[in-house]
Amino acid sequence: MKIKQSHWHHFFGGIGLLLLIIQVLSGSVLTLFYLPDLKEAYGSVQ
């Protein structure tokens, strides 16, 4: 399927997907290092 003309609005879906992937990956990495203990939580994200 070819688009007759491309416009910058057509990139919103790809940009949204890219941002979602980045958010999921960074959240996954954060779960490896975050400690949910009240005393150690602040130090684990520093």
Secondary structure, DSSP 8 states (H G I E B T S, - for coil): ---SS--GGGGHHHHHHHHHHHHHHHHHHHHHH---STTTHHHHT-
